Amino acid sequence: MFGITGIIIGIILIILGILFVVFLPGTSHGKLPTYQPQEFSITFIVMGIIFIIIGAILIFVG
């Protein structure tokens, strides 16, 4: 339905979703302390999951 553009945008959304879920949550498990509030962490995880789902749908439909 969306063609090659939908596939490209789907791949970009999946990559962004993975980056949001893996790199942006502010956890203090690492050596450097993070000053990010807990609400931002939850927001980035939810946005990442939504991006992954939308990207997968675009790739499947495209």
CHARMM-style PDB file with segment names, atoms N, HN, CA, C and O in Angstrom:
ATOM      1  N   MET     1       0.823  -1.187   0.000  1.00  0.00      PROA
ATOM      2  CA  MET     1       0.000   0.000   0.000  1.00  0.00      PROA
ATOM      3  C   MET     1       0.872   1.259   0.000  1.00  0.00      PROA
ATOM      4  O   MET     1       0.608   2.191  -0.759  1.00  0.00      PROA
ATOM      5  N   PHE     2       1.906   1.293   0.843  1.00  0.00      PROA
ATOM      6  HN  PHE     2       2.120   0.536   1.460  1.00  0.00      PROA
ATOM      7  CA  PHE     2       2.767   2.469   0.911  1.00  0.00      PROA
ATOM      8  C   PHE     2       4.024   2.335   0.066  1.00  0.00      PROA
ATOM      9  O   PHE     2       4.720   3.320  -0.183  1.00  0.00      PROA
ATOM     10  N   GLY     3       4.310   1.126  -0.370  1.00  0.00      PROA
ATOM     11  HN  GLY     3       3.745   0.326  -0.168  1.00  0.00      PROA
ATOM     12  CA  GLY     3       5.447   0.915  -1.253  1.00  0.00      PROA
ATOM     13  C   GLY     3       6.780   0.976  -0.528  1.00  0.00      PROA
ATOM     14  O   GLY     3       6.878   0.693   0.666  1.00  0.00      PROA
ATOM     15  N   ILE     4       7.800   1.352  -1.283  1.00  0.00      PROA
ATOM     16  HN  ILE     4       7.720   1.581  -2.253  1.00  0.00      PROA
ATOM     17  CA  ILE     4       9.156   1.378  -0.751  1.00  0.00      PROA
ATOM     18  C   ILE     4       9.314   2.447   0.326  1.00  0.00      PROA
ATOM     19  O   ILE     4      10.116   2.288   1.245  1.00  0.00      PROA
ATOM     20  N   THR     5       8.558   3.527   0.217  1.00  0.00      PROA
ATOM     21  HN  THR     5       7.906   3.656  -0.530  1.00  0.00      PROA
ATOM     22  CA  THR     5       8.630   4.581   1.229  1.00  0.00      PROA
ATOM     23  C   THR     5       8.146   4.075   2.579  1.00  0.00      PROA
ATOM     24  O   THR     5       8.738   4.394   3.611  1.00  0.00      PROA
ATOM     25  N   GLY     6       7.084   3.294   2.580  1.00  0.00      PROA
ATOM     26  HN  GLY     6       6.603   3.035   1.742  1.00  0.00      PROA
ATOM     27  CA  GLY     6       6.586   2.724   3.831  1.00  0.00      PROA
ATOM     28  C   GLY     6       7.579   1.773   4.457  1.00  0.00      PROA
ATOM     29  O   GLY     6       7.716   1.737   5.679  1.00  0.00      PROA
ATOM     30  N   ILE     7       8.278   0.998   3.636  1.00  0.00      PROA
ATOM     31  HN  ILE     7       8.166   1.028   2.643  1.00  0.00      PROA
ATOM     32  CA  ILE     7       9.283   0.076   4.162  1.00  0.00      PROA
ATOM     33  C   ILE     7      10.449   0.849   4.769  1.00  0.00      PROA
ATOM     34  O   ILE     7      10.937   0.496   5.842  1.00  0.00      PROA
ATOM     35  N   ILE     8      10.895   1.899   4.090  1.00  0.00      PROA
ATOM     36  HN  ILE     8      10.498   2.186   3.218  1.00  0.00      PROA
ATOM     37  CA  ILE     8      12.011   2.702   4.603  1.00  0.00      PROA
ATOM     38  C   ILE     8      11.613   3.394   5.902  1.00  0.00      PROA
ATOM     39  O   ILE     8      12.375   3.377   6.868  1.00  0.00      PROA
ATOM     40  N   ILE     9      10.432   4.001   5.937  1.00  0.00      PROA
ATOM     41  HN  ILE     9       9.813   4.016   5.152  1.00  0.00      PROA
ATOM     42  CA  ILE     9       9.971   4.669   7.155  1.00  0.00      PROA
ATOM     43  C   ILE     9       9.773   3.653   8.275  1.00  0.00      PROA
ATOM     44  O   ILE     9      10.058   3.956   9.434  1.00  0.00      PROA
ATOM     45  N   GLY    10       9.291   2.454   7.951  1.00  0.00      PROA
ATOM     46  HN  GLY    10       9.060   2.208   7.009  1.00  0.00      PROA
ATOM     47  CA  GLY    10       9.127   1.407   8.951  1.00  0.00      PROA
ATOM     48  C   GLY    10      10.453   1.004   9.571  1.00  0.00      PROA
ATOM     49  O   GLY    10      10.545   0.827  10.786  1.00  0.00      PROA
ATOM     50  N   ILE    11      11.486   0.857   8.741  1.00  0.00      PROA
ATOM     51  HN  ILE    11      11.412   1.001   7.754  1.00  0.00      PROA
ATOM     52  CA  ILE    11      12.812   0.512   9.261  1.00  0.00      PROA
ATOM     53  C   ILE    11      13.355   1.622  10.148  1.00  0.00      PROA
ATOM     54  O   ILE    11      13.936   1.352  11.199  1.00  0.00      PROA
ATOM     55  N   ILE    12      13.168   2.873   9.724  1.00  0.00      PROA
ATOM     56  HN  ILE    12      12.696   3.092   8.870  1.00  0.00      PROA
ATOM     57  CA  ILE    12      13.625   4.010  10.531  1.00  0.00      PROA
ATOM     58  C   ILE    12      12.892   4.044  11.868  1.00  0.00      PROA
ATOM     59  O   ILE    12      13.511   4.298  12.902  1.00  0.00      PROA
ATOM     60  N   LEU    13      11.581   3.791  11.864  1.00  0.00      PROA
ATOM     61  HN  LEU    13      11.079   3.584  11.025  1.00  0.00      PROA
ATOM     62  CA  LEU    13      10.824   3.793  13.113  1.00  0.00      PROA
ATOM     63  C   LEU    13      11.263   2.665  14.043  1.00  0.00      PROA
ATOM     64  O   LEU    13      11.329   2.853  15.258  1.00  0.00      PROA
ATOM     65  N   ILE    14      11.558   1.512  13.486  1.00  0.00      PROA
ATOM     66  HN  ILE    14      11.505   1.360  12.500  1.00  0.00      PROA
ATOM     67  CA  ILE    14      12.027   0.406  14.324  1.00  0.00      PROA
ATOM     68  C   ILE    14      13.378   0.744  14.945  1.00  0.00      PROA
ATOM     69  O   ILE    14      13.600   0.468  16.124  1.00  0.00      PROA
ATOM     70  N   ILE    15      14.278   1.332  14.174  1.00  0.00      PROA
ATOM     71  HN  ILE    15      14.098   1.556  13.217  1.00  0.00      PROA
ATOM     72  CA  ILE    15      15.586   1.713  14.713  1.00  0.00      PROA
ATOM     73  C   ILE    15      15.422   2.777  15.797  1.00  0.00      PROA
ATOM     74  O   ILE    15      16.048   2.682  16.852  1.00  0.00      PROA
ATOM     75  N   LEU    16      14.593   3.784  15.553  1.00  0.00      PROA
ATOM     76  HN  LEU    16      14.083   3.862  14.695  1.00  0.00      PROA
ATOM     77  CA  LEU    16      14.343   4.799  16.578  1.00  0.00      PROA
ATOM     78  C   LEU    16      13.719   4.194  17.833  1.00  0.00      PROA
ATOM     79  O   LEU    16      14.075   4.563  18.952  1.00  0.00      PROA
ATOM     80  N   GLY    17      12.794   3.271  17.639  1.00  0.00      PROA
ATOM     81  HN  GLY    17      12.505   2.971  16.730  1.00  0.00      PROA
ATOM     82  CA  GLY    17      12.172   2.615  18.786  1.00  0.00      PROA
ATOM     83  C   GLY    17      13.172   1.849  19.624  1.00  0.00      PROA
ATOM     84  O   GLY    17      13.134   1.904  20.853  1.00  0.00      PROA
ATOM     85  N   ILE    18      14.077   1.127  18.954  1.00  0.00      PROA
ATOM     86  HN  ILE    18      14.108   1.083  17.955  1.00  0.00      PROA
ATOM     87  CA  ILE    18      15.111   0.395  19.693  1.00  0.00      PROA
ATOM     88  C   ILE    18      16.030   1.364  20.425  1.00  0.00      PROA
ATOM     89  O   ILE    18      16.407   1.117  21.570  1.00  0.00      PROA
ATOM     90  N   LEU    19      16.391   2.459  19.775  1.00  0.00      PROA
ATOM     91  HN  LEU    19      16.085   2.660  18.845  1.00  0.00      PROA
ATOM     92  CA  LEU    19      17.241   3.451  20.439  1.00  0.00      PROA
ATOM     93  C   LEU    19      16.543   4.065  21.647  1.00  0.00      PROA
ATOM     94  O   LEU    19      17.171   4.271  22.685  1.00  0.00      PROA
ATOM     95  N   PHE    20      15.246   4.361  21.523  1.00  0.00      PROA
ATOM     96  HN  PHE    20      14.736   4.193  20.679  1.00  0.00      PROA
ATOM     97  CA  PHE    20      14.498   4.920  22.648  1.00  0.00      PROA
ATOM     98  C   PHE    20      14.453   3.952  23.816  1.00  0.00      PROA
ATOM     99  O   PHE    20      14.627   4.356  24.965  1.00  0.00      PROA
ATOM    100  N   VAL    21      14.221   2.681  23.532  1.00  0.00      PROA
ATOM    101  HN  VAL    21      14.079   2.353  22.598  1.00  0.00      PROA
ATOM    102  CA  VAL    21      14.075   1.700  24.604  1.00  0.00      PROA
ATOM    103  C   VAL    21      15.425   1.403  25.256  1.00  0.00      PROA
ATOM    104  O   VAL    21      15.495   1.219  26.471  1.00  0.00      PROA
ATOM    105  N   VAL    22      16.499   1.353  24.462  1.00  0.00      PROA
ATOM    106  HN  VAL    22      16.443   1.502  23.475  1.00  0.00      PROA
ATOM    107  CA  VAL    22      17.785   0.917  25.006  1.00  0.00      PROA
ATOM    108  C   VAL    22      18.592   2.068  25.594  1.00  0.00      PROA
ATOM    109  O   VAL    22      19.145   1.934  26.685  1.00  0.00      PROA
ATOM    110  N   PHE    23      18.668   3.195  24.893  1.00  0.00      PROA
ATOM    111  HN  PHE    23      18.219   3.304  24.007  1.00  0.00      PROA
ATOM    112  CA  PHE    23      19.620   4.227  25.290  1.00  0.00      PROA
ATOM    113  C   PHE    23      19.046   5.384  26.092  1.00  0.00      PROA
ATOM    114  O   PHE    23      19.788   6.007  26.852  1.00  0.00      PROA
ATOM    115  N   LEU    24      17.778   5.701  25.964  1.00  0.00      PROA
ATOM    116  HN  LEU    24      17.175   5.195  25.346  1.00  0.00      PROA
ATOM    117  CA  LEU    24      17.271   6.907  26.602  1.00  0.00      PROA
ATOM    118  C   LEU    24      16.721   6.752  28.018  1.00  0.00      PROA
ATOM    119  O   LEU    24      16.657   7.756  28.728  1.00  0.00      PROA
ATOM    120  N   PRO    25      16.323   5.577  28.475  1.00  0.00      PROA
ATOM    121  CA  PRO    25      15.835   5.508  29.857  1.00  0.00      PROA
ATOM    122  C   PRO    25      16.941   5.877  30.847  1.00  0.00      PROA
ATOM    123  O   PRO    25      18.086   5.448  30.704  1.00  0.00      PROA
ATOM    124  N   GLY    26      16.586   6.664  31.833  1.00  0.00      PROA
ATOM    125  HN  GLY    26      15.655   7.013  31.949  1.00  0.00      PROA
ATOM    126  CA  GLY    26      17.560   7.137  32.812  1.00  0.00      PROA
ATOM    127  C   GLY    26      17.678   6.211  33.996  1.00  0.00      PROA
ATOM    128  O   GLY    26      17.121   6.487  35.059  1.00  0.00      PROA
ATOM    129  N   THR    27      18.385   5.129  33.832  1.00  0.00      PROA
ATOM    130  HN  THR    27      18.837   4.905  32.969  1.00  0.00      PROA
ATOM    131  CA  THR    27      18.599   4.212  34.946  1.00  0.00      PROA
ATOM    132  C   THR    27      19.940   4.517  35.592  1.00  0.00      PROA
ATOM    133  O   THR    27      20.853   5.013  34.932  1.00  0.00      PROA
ATOM    134  N   SER    28      20.059   4.229  36.852  1.00  0.00      PROA
ATOM    135  HN  SER    28      19.317   3.826  37.388  1.00  0.00      PROA
ATOM    136  CA  SER    28      21.308   4.493  37.562  1.00  0.00      PROA
ATOM    137  C   SER    28      22.121   3.221  37.742  1.00  0.00      PROA
ATOM    138  O   SER    28      22.893   3.126  38.696  1.00  0.00      PROA
ATOM    139  N   HSD    29      21.972   2.231  36.849  1.00  0.00      PROA
ATOM    140  HN  HSD    29      21.344   2.308  36.074  1.00  0.00      PROA
ATOM    141  CA  HSD    29      22.719   0.986  36.952  1.00  0.00      PROA
ATOM    142  C   HSD    29      24.144   1.144  36.422  1.00  0.00      PROA
ATOM    143  O   HSD    29      25.022   0.353  36.764  1.00  0.00      PROA
ATOM    144  N   GLY    30      24.374   2.141  35.605  1.00  0.00      PROA
ATOM    145  HN  GLY    30      23.661   2.784  35.327  1.00  0.00      PROA
ATOM    146  CA  GLY    30      25.712   2.349  35.056  1.00  0.00      PROA
ATOM    147  C   GLY    30      26.598   3.079  36.050  1.00  0.00      PROA
ATOM    148  O   GLY    30      26.192   3.361  37.177  1.00  0.00      PROA
ATOM    149  N   LYS    31      27.801   3.375  35.619  1.00  0.00      PROA
ATOM    150  HN  LYS    31      28.130   3.145  34.703  1.00  0.00      PROA
ATOM    151  CA  LYS    31      28.750   4.057  36.492  1.00  0.00      PROA
ATOM    152  C   LYS    31      28.465   5.551  36.585  1.00  0.00      PROA
ATOM    153  O   LYS    31      28.708   6.163  37.625  1.00  0.00      PROA
ATOM    154  N   LEU    32      27.958   6.140  35.515  1.00  0.00      PROA
ATOM    155  HN  LEU    32      27.761   5.643  34.670  1.00  0.00      PROA
ATOM    156  CA  LEU    32      27.664   7.568  35.537  1.00  0.00      PROA
ATOM    157  C   LEU    32      26.230   7.792  36.011  1.00  0.00      PROA
ATOM    158  O   LEU    32      25.311   7.138  35.518  1.00  0.00      PROA
ATOM    159  N   PRO    33      26.027   8.691  36.944  1.00  0.00      PROA
ATOM    160  CA  PRO    33      24.650   8.945  37.400  1.00  0.00      PROA
ATOM    161  C   PRO    33      23.865   9.711  36.345  1.00  0.00      PROA
ATOM    162  O   PRO    33      24.412  10.561  35.643  1.00  0.00      PROA
ATOM    163  N   THR    34      22.600   9.409  36.244  1.00  0.00      PROA
ATOM    164  HN  THR    34      22.155   8.718  36.814  1.00  0.00      PROA
ATOM    165  CA  THR    34      21.734  10.140  35.318  1.00  0.00      PROA
ATOM    166  C   THR    34      20.751  10.965  36.135  1.00  0.00      PROA
ATOM    167  O   THR    34      20.325  10.562  37.217  1.00  0.00      PROA
ATOM    168  N   TYR    35      20.409  12.102  35.607  1.00  0.00      PROA
ATOM    169  HN  TYR    35      20.756  12.429  34.728  1.00  0.00      PROA
ATOM    170  CA  TYR    35      19.529  13.024  36.313  1.00  0.00      PROA
ATOM    171  C   TYR    35      18.185  13.134  35.618  1.00  0.00      PROA
ATOM    172  O   TYR    35      17.526  14.172  35.679  1.00  0.00      PROA
ATOM    173  N   GLN    36      17.792  12.083  34.973  1.00  0.00      PROA
ATOM    174  HN  GLN    36      18.327  11.240  34.923  1.00  0.00      PROA
ATOM    175  CA  GLN    36      16.541  12.081  34.237  1.00  0.00      PROA
ATOM    176  C   GLN    36      15.427  11.571  35.144  1.00  0.00      PROA
ATOM    177  O   GLN    36      15.588  10.528  35.778  1.00  0.00      PROA
ATOM    178  N   PRO    37      14.308  12.274  35.220  1.00  0.00      PROA
ATOM    179  CA  PRO    37      13.212  11.811  36.071  1.00  0.00      PROA
ATOM    180  C   PRO    37      12.634  10.483  35.605  1.00  0.00      PROA
ATOM    181  O   PRO    37      12.764  10.114  34.438  1.00  0.00      PROA
ATOM    182  N   GLN    38      12.002   9.777  36.516  1.00  0.00      PROA
ATOM    183  HN  GLN    38      11.897  10.077  37.465  1.00  0.00      PROA
ATOM    184  CA  GLN    38      11.433   8.467  36.212  1.00  0.00      PROA
ATOM    185  C   GLN    38      10.339   8.571  35.146  1.00  0.00      PROA
ATOM    186  O   GLN    38      10.173   7.645  34.352  1.00  0.00      PROA
ATOM    187  N   GLU    39       9.590   9.674  35.111  1.00  0.00      PROA
ATOM    188  HN  GLU    39       9.724  10.427  35.756  1.00  0.00      PROA
ATOM    189  CA  GLU    39       8.510   9.824  34.130  1.00  0.00      PROA
ATOM    190  C   GLU    39       9.059   9.851  32.711  1.00  0.00      PROA
ATOM    191  O   GLU    39       8.438   9.307  31.798  1.00  0.00      PROA
ATOM    192  N   PHE    40      10.214  10.478  32.515  1.00  0.00      PROA
ATOM    193  HN  PHE    40      10.718  10.921  33.257  1.00  0.00      PROA
ATOM    194  CA  PHE    40      10.810  10.513  31.189  1.00  0.00      PROA
ATOM    195  C   PHE    40      11.218   9.119  30.751  1.00  0.00      PROA
ATOM    196  O   PHE    40      11.080   8.771  29.578  1.00  0.00      PROA
ATOM    197  N   SER    41      11.721   8.315  31.682  1.00  0.00      PROA
ATOM    198  HN  SER    41      11.833   8.597  32.634  1.00  0.00      PROA
ATOM    199  CA  SER    41      12.125   6.959  31.339  1.00  0.00      PROA
ATOM    200  C   SER    41      10.935   6.154  30.843  1.00  0.00      PROA
ATOM    201  O   SER    41      11.020   5.471  29.822  1.00  0.00      PROA
ATOM    202  N   ILE    42       9.832   6.236  31.564  1.00  0.00      PROA
ATOM    203  HN  ILE    42       9.764   6.791  32.393  1.00  0.00      PROA
ATOM    204  CA  ILE    42       8.633   5.491  31.168  1.00  0.00      PROA
ATOM    205  C   ILE    42       8.115   5.998  29.830  1.00  0.00      PROA
ATOM    206  O   ILE    42       7.686   5.207  28.991  1.00  0.00      PROA
ATOM    207  N   THR    43       8.150   7.303  29.626  1.00  0.00      PROA
ATOM    208  HN  THR    43       8.498   7.946  30.308  1.00  0.00      PROA
ATOM    209  CA  THR    43       7.682   7.886  28.364  1.00  0.00      PROA
ATOM    210  C   THR    43       8.512   7.392  27.188  1.00  0.00      PROA
ATOM    211  O   THR    43       7.959   7.026  26.150  1.00  0.00      PROA
ATOM    212  N   PHE    44       9.844   7.376  27.338  1.00  0.00      PROA
ATOM    213  HN  PHE    44      10.293   7.673  28.181  1.00  0.00      PROA
ATOM    214  CA  PHE    44      10.698   6.934  26.237  1.00  0.00      PROA
ATOM    215  C   PHE    44      10.520   5.453  25.946  1.00  0.00      PROA
ATOM    216  O   PHE    44      10.574   5.044  24.786  1.00  0.00      PROA
ATOM    217  N   ILE    45      10.306   4.639  26.981  1.00  0.00      PROA
ATOM    218  HN  ILE    45      10.262   4.971  27.923  1.00  0.00      PROA
ATOM    219  CA  ILE    45      10.091   3.209  26.748  1.00  0.00      PROA
ATOM    220  C   ILE    45       8.779   2.987  25.997  1.00  0.00      PROA
ATOM    221  O   ILE    45       8.729   2.197  25.054  1.00  0.00      PROA
ATOM    222  N   VAL    46       7.721   3.679  26.411  1.00  0.00      PROA
ATOM    223  HN  VAL    46       7.762   4.321  27.178  1.00  0.00      PROA
ATOM    224  CA  VAL    46       6.425   3.523  25.743  1.00  0.00      PROA
ATOM    225  C   VAL    46       6.498   4.032  24.310  1.00  0.00      PROA
ATOM    226  O   VAL    46       5.972   3.389  23.402  1.00  0.00      PROA
ATOM    227  N   MET    47       7.146   5.185  24.092  1.00  0.00      PROA
ATOM    228  HN  MET    47       7.573   5.707  24.831  1.00  0.00      PROA
ATOM    229  CA  MET    47       7.285   5.708  22.735  1.00  0.00      PROA
ATOM    230  C   MET    47       8.093   4.752  21.859  1.00  0.00      PROA
ATOM    231  O   MET    47       7.765   4.557  20.688  1.00  0.00      PROA
ATOM    232  N   GLY    48       9.144   4.158  22.419  1.00  0.00      PROA
ATOM    233  HN  GLY    48       9.410   4.317  23.370  1.00  0.00      PROA
ATOM    234  CA  GLY    48       9.949   3.206  21.666  1.00  0.00      PROA
ATOM    235  C   GLY    48       9.146   1.990  21.249  1.00  0.00      PROA
ATOM    236  O   GLY    48       9.257   1.528  20.114  1.00  0.00      PROA
ATOM    237  N   ILE    49       8.341   1.472  22.157  1.00  0.00      PROA
ATOM    238  HN  ILE    49       8.250   1.847  23.079  1.00  0.00      PROA
ATOM    239  CA  ILE    49       7.513   0.308  21.823  1.00  0.00      PROA
ATOM    240  C   ILE    49       6.489   0.670  20.758  1.00  0.00      PROA
ATOM    241  O   ILE    49       6.239  -0.116  19.844  1.00  0.00      PROA
ATOM    242  N   ILE    50       5.894   1.854  20.869  1.00  0.00      PROA
ATOM    243  HN  ILE    50       6.096   2.492  21.612  1.00  0.00      PROA
ATOM    244  CA  ILE    50       4.914   2.291  19.862  1.00  0.00      PROA
ATOM    245  C   ILE    50       5.589   2.458  18.500  1.00  0.00      PROA
ATOM    246  O   ILE    50       5.027   2.059  17.480  1.00  0.00      PROA
ATOM    247  N   PHE    51       6.799   3.049  18.475  1.00  0.00      PROA
ATOM    248  HN  PHE    51       7.256   3.372  19.304  1.00  0.00      PROA
ATOM    249  CA  PHE    51       7.521   3.203  17.213  1.00  0.00      PROA
ATOM    250  C   PHE    51       7.828   1.847  16.589  1.00  0.00      PROA
ATOM    251  O   PHE    51       7.703   1.684  15.375  1.00  0.00      PROA
ATOM    252  N   ILE    52       8.232   0.868  17.410  1.00  0.00      PROA
ATOM    253  HN  ILE    52       8.333   1.001  18.396  1.00  0.00      PROA
ATOM    254  CA  ILE    52       8.545  -0.466  16.883  1.00  0.00      PROA
ATOM    255  C   ILE    52       7.297  -1.106  16.282  1.00  0.00      PROA
ATOM    256  O   ILE    52       7.361  -1.714  15.213  1.00  0.00      PROA
ATOM    257  N   ILE    53       6.169  -0.972  16.964  1.00  0.00      PROA
ATOM    258  HN  ILE    53       6.117  -0.479  17.832  1.00  0.00      PROA
ATOM    259  CA  ILE    53       4.921  -1.568  16.463  1.00  0.00      PROA
ATOM    260  C   ILE    53       4.480  -0.901  15.161  1.00  0.00      PROA
ATOM    261  O   ILE    53       4.126  -1.589  14.203  1.00  0.00      PROA
ATOM    262  N   ILE    54       4.499   0.430  15.120  1.00  0.00      PROA
ATOM    263  HN  ILE    54       4.786   0.989  15.898  1.00  0.00      PROA
ATOM    264  CA  ILE    54       4.092   1.141  13.899  1.00  0.00      PROA
ATOM    265  C   ILE    54       5.048   0.825  12.748  1.00  0.00      PROA
ATOM    266  O   ILE    54       4.611   0.641  11.612  1.00  0.00      PROA
ATOM    267  N   GLY    55       6.359   0.760  13.040  1.00  0.00      PROA
ATOM    268  HN  GLY    55       6.714   0.909  13.963  1.00  0.00      PROA
ATOM    269  CA  GLY    55       7.318   0.405  12.003  1.00  0.00      PROA
ATOM    270  C   GLY    55       7.082  -0.989  11.452  1.00  0.00      PROA
ATOM    271  O   GLY    55       7.176  -1.208  10.244  1.00  0.00      PROA
ATOM    272  N   ALA    56       6.775  -1.940  12.337  1.00  0.00      PROA
ATOM    273  HN  ALA    56       6.699  -1.763  13.318  1.00  0.00      PROA
ATOM    274  CA  ALA    56       6.509  -3.306  11.881  1.00  0.00      PROA
ATOM    275  C   ALA    56       5.244  -3.358  11.023  1.00  0.00      PROA
ATOM    276  O   ALA    56       5.199  -4.083  10.028  1.00  0.00      PROA
ATOM    277  N   ILE    57       4.223  -2.599  11.401  1.00  0.00      PROA
ATOM    278  HN  ILE    57       4.259  -2.010  12.208  1.00  0.00      PROA
ATOM    279  CA  ILE    57       2.994  -2.557  10.603  1.00  0.00      PROA
ATOM    280  C   ILE    57       3.271  -1.957   9.236  1.00  0.00      PROA
ATOM    281  O   ILE    57       2.766  -2.463   8.233  1.00  0.00      PROA
ATOM    282  N   LEU    58       4.066  -0.884   9.169  1.00  0.00      PROA
ATOM    283  HN  LEU    58       4.476  -0.474   9.984  1.00  0.00      PROA
ATOM    284  CA  LEU    58       4.382  -0.275   7.880  1.00  0.00      PROA
ATOM    285  C   LEU    58       5.166  -1.239   6.984  1.00  0.00      PROA
ATOM    286  O   LEU    58       4.924  -1.310   5.779  1.00  0.00      PROA
ATOM    287  N   ILE    59       6.105  -1.980   7.580  1.00  0.00      PROA
ATOM    288  HN  ILE    59       6.301  -1.923   8.559  1.00  0.00      PROA
ATOM    289  CA  ILE    59       6.865  -2.932   6.780  1.00  0.00      PROA
ATOM    290  C   ILE    59       5.949  -4.062   6.297  1.00  0.00      PROA
ATOM    291  O   ILE    59       6.053  -4.499   5.151  1.00  0.00      PROA
ATOM    292  N   PHE    60       5.069  -4.526   7.154  1.00  0.00      PROA
ATOM    293  HN  PHE    60       4.984  -4.171   8.085  1.00  0.00      PROA
ATOM    294  CA  PHE    60       4.172  -5.627   6.782  1.00  0.00      PROA
ATOM    295  C   PHE    60       3.192  -5.192   5.695  1.00  0.00      PROA
ATOM    296  O   PHE    60       2.926  -5.952   4.764  1.00  0.00      PROA
ATOM    297  N   VAL    61       2.652  -3.975   5.805  1.00  0.00      PROA
ATOM    298  HN  VAL    61       2.868  -3.358   6.562  1.00  0.00      PROA
ATOM    299  CA  VAL    61       1.691  -3.475   4.830  1.00  0.00      PROA
ATOM    300  C   VAL    61       2.407  -3.102   3.530  1.00  0.00      PROA
ATOM    301  O   VAL    61       1.876  -3.311   2.439  1.00  0.00      PROA
ATOM    302  N   GLY    62       3.616  -2.549   3.656  1.00  0.00      PROA
ATOM    303  HN  GLY    62       4.047  -2.380   4.543  1.00  0.00      PROA
ATOM    304  CA  GLY    62       4.349  -2.110   2.476  1.00  0.00      PROA
ATOM    305  C   GLY    62       4.812  -3.265   1.668  1.00  0.00      PROA
ATOM    306  OT1 GLY    62       5.451  -3.077   0.632  1.00  0.00      PROA
TER     307      GLY     62
END
